[in-house]
Structure formats: C-alpha cells, structure tokens
Amino acid sequence: FTGTQVKRVSLPDTMEEVKGYAFAACTSLVTIDFGKGIAKIGERAFEGCTSLEAVALPESITSLGEYSFYECSGMNTLAIGDGVITIPYGAFMWCTSLSTIEFGEQVQEIGTGAFGRCESLATLELPQSLTILGEWAFEHCTSLTEVIVPDSVTAVYSAVFSHCSALERVVLSLSLETVGDDIFNKTALTDLTLPNTGVIIDYLPETVKTIRLHGDAKGF
C-alpha cells in the first residue's frame, strides 16, 4: 500500500504484523484500527503518513520498528499500549503536531531520537517504569517547558533535551547513575533539581538561577 491514497485502515484480528514500509507515504491516511492481534509494527511502516491525526497502539503490540511513525506531521495524540517496552530509534521523530502522549505502564526505554522534533509537545508525563532516556530522545521539542524524570530512570544519554528552547524546569531522577553530554544544550533552563548520586552535568546554560538537591527546598 506504500504511497497509495487510502484514507482508513482497519486491520483484521487475525493479522499479527504490519510489515516494514507497508503504509509509508500514504499521505491521505487519517485513521488506523489495529485490531486485536497485531504484535509487531515494522520499520517505517507508517512513515510520512502526514494526515494521520491520532494513534492508539493496543496492548497486543510488543514491538515497534525504527522510524515506524517518522514524519507523521499531522499526528496530535498518541496512546502507547502496555505491551510496548522499548520505543526505538526515531519512532515518532518529526511528528511536529504531536501535543499529547499517553505512555503505557511497561515502557522501560525511550530510544535515540524517538520523539525528536516534536515541536508541539508542551507537556510530558513520563512513565514510572522508565529506566533509560536515549540520546536526542526529545531534542528540538521547542514547546516543552518542564520535565520531571521519574525516579526509576538510571541513565539519561547525550543531548536528550538539546535545543528544547522553552525548557525552564527539570527534576532529574533520584536513581540517576549515568548522564551524557550536553543534555541541556540550547535550553532556557532556570531551575534544576539533581540527585544525591554524584552525577556530573558537563554543561549548564547561563540562564540557570537555581540548582537544588532532592529534598532541598531552597536550592543554591
């Protein structure tokens, strides 16, 4: 179906996989009903479906391919079912209208560039199951103003919030052990809460006014 003008897709309950590139560049596609049997969505399966407005991934889906919904620029809401553990490289990159994400309760890793360039994303509630934030995971999310990284997270990799130009407040995880380079590059960060784990932030923007440790209300 690659590049066709299909507008609606309803997948049968007996179908287990959407192959890579299956609906790529279907620019008229507005809605998808995944049915009850889909377990895997392949690489770039829905890439460039620019009219797709809302995506709800059912609990049956356990595997997403890289760039599976890349450049779905009309998508405004996303619900990720509880079957998904890893959101892979570039899965929702350049979904520039995406403003609402509902994460499933089993998501453990948000991979490299997974939500990069989601420029309409103003609020972000990360799941308590999360342990890893990959490189550039939310880079250039230019509407994002605040992030609270759940205490389950142990690793935040390079440039994860780079160029989030409206980002002012961040609370990092109590359990954080690994921090990559330039995680706050080109942000408007003013208020940062750090864990007591001894992690080192290699760069902070000049806009930072308050740095506090967990449990310290005043900061320094």
N, C-alpha and C positions, 0 to 999 in steps of 0.2 A: 504493500500500500504506500510505499515511500513516494512522497511528492504528489499524492492524489488530493482531490478536493473533498474528501469525506468530511462530514460535519459532526457526526455522532458515531461512537463506537461502543458496542455492548458485547462483551466477551462471554462466551458460554462457561458454565460452571465446570465443565469437563476439561477446559483448557488450563495447562499448568505453567506455560511460559510464553512471554512476549519476546520474540527474537530481537537481536540487535538490529537497529535501523528500521524496524518493522513499520513504524508510522512517522519516521523522520520527515521533516519539511512538509507535513500535512498542515498547511497554513490556515485552512478553514476549519480544522477540528476544534470544536467548542467543549464537548463533554465526553468523558470516558466512564463506562461502568465496567469495572474489572471482574465482576462476577465473584464466585466464592472459591474458585480452585487455583487461581494464579499464585505461584510461589516465586517466580523469578521474572524480573524485567531486565532485558538485555542492554548492552552498551548502546547509547544514543538512540534508544527505541523511540523516544518522543522528542528528540532534538528539533528545535526550530518550529514547534507547533505554536505559533505566535498568537493564535486566537483562543487557546486553551485557558479557561478562566479559573477553574477550581479543580484540585486533585485530592482525592481521598484514597489513600492506599489501605486496602483491607488487611486484617491480621494475618491472612494467608500468605502475604508476600514476605519472604525472608531474605531475598537477595535483590539488590539494585545494581545495575551495571554503571560503569563510569559514564558521565555525561548523559545519563538516561533522560533527563528533562532539561538539558542545556538550552539556554536561549528561548525558553518558553516565556516570552516577554509580556504576555497578557495575563499570566497566572497571578491571581491576587491572594488566594488562600490555599494552604497545603495542610493536610492532616496525614500523619505518618502512623500506620498501624503498629501494634505491639510486636509484630513478627520481625521488624527490622532492627538489627543490632548495629550495623555499620552503614553510614551514609557515605558513599565513596567519592572519589575524585571528581569534582566538577558537576556533581549530580544535578544541582539546581543553580549553577552559575549563570549569571546574566538573566535571571528571572527578575527583570527590573521593576515589575509591578507588584511583586510579592510583598505583602504587608502583614500577613498573619501565618504563623507556623505553629501547628499543634504537634508536638513530638510524642511518639509512643513511649511507653514506660520501660522499654528494653534497650533503647538506643545507648550504646556504650562509646561509640566513636563517631565524630564528625570529621570526615577526611579532608584532605587538601583541597582548598578552593570550593568546597561543597556548596557554600552559599555566597561565594564571591560576587560582587557587583549586584547584589540585591538592593538596589538603591532606595526602594520604598519601605524597607524594613525598619520601622521606628521603635518597636518593642520586641523583646526577645526573652522568652522563658525557657531556659534550658532544663532538660530532664534530670532528675536526681540519680538516674542510672549512669549518667555520662562519666567516662574516665579520661578520654583523650579529645583534645581540640587540635586538629591538624593545621599544618601551615596554610596561611591565607584563607582559613575557613570562612571568615566573614570580612575579608578585605574589601574596601570600597563600598561598604554598606553605609552610605553617606547620610542616612536619616536616623541611624541608631544613636541614641543619647545615653543609654545606661545599660550595663551588663552586670549581672550577678552570676558568677561562675559557681556552680554547686560544689559542695564540699567533697563530693565523690570524685572530682577531677584531680588527677595526679600529674598530668602533663599538658602543657599549652605550648604549641610549637610556633616557629618563626612567623612573624608578620600576620598573626591571626586576626588582629583588628587594624592592621595598617590602612591608612587613608580613610578611616571612619571619621570623617571630618567634623561630625557633630557630637562625637562621643565625649562625654564630660565626666561620667562617674563609672568606676569599675570596682567591684569587690571580687578579689581572687579567692580561690578555694583554700580552705584550711589545710587540705591534704596535699597541696601542690609541692611536687618534688623537682619537676623539670620545666624550665622556661626557655623558649627560644629567643632569638634575636629580634629586635625591632617590633615587638608586639604592639607598641603604642605609637609607631611612626606615623606622623601626619594626622594625629588626632587632636581634639580640643580638650584633652583630659585635664580636669581640675582637682578631682577627688579620687584617691586611690586607697583601697584597703588591702594590706598584704598579710600573708600567713606568717606564723612564727617558725617556719621550717628552714629559714636561712637561704631561701632562693634569692638570686640576684637579678634585678631588672637592668639590662645593659643600657637602656636609653629611656629617658622620660622627657616629654616636651616641656618647653618653658612655661606653658600655661598651668602646670600643676601647682596648686596652692596648699593642698592638704594631703599628707600621707599618714595613714594610721595602721596600726596592727590590729588584728582581730581582738575584740574586747576593749579596745581603747576608744572611748567616745570622743576625746578631744583631738587626737592626732598631733602632728608636729610639722 
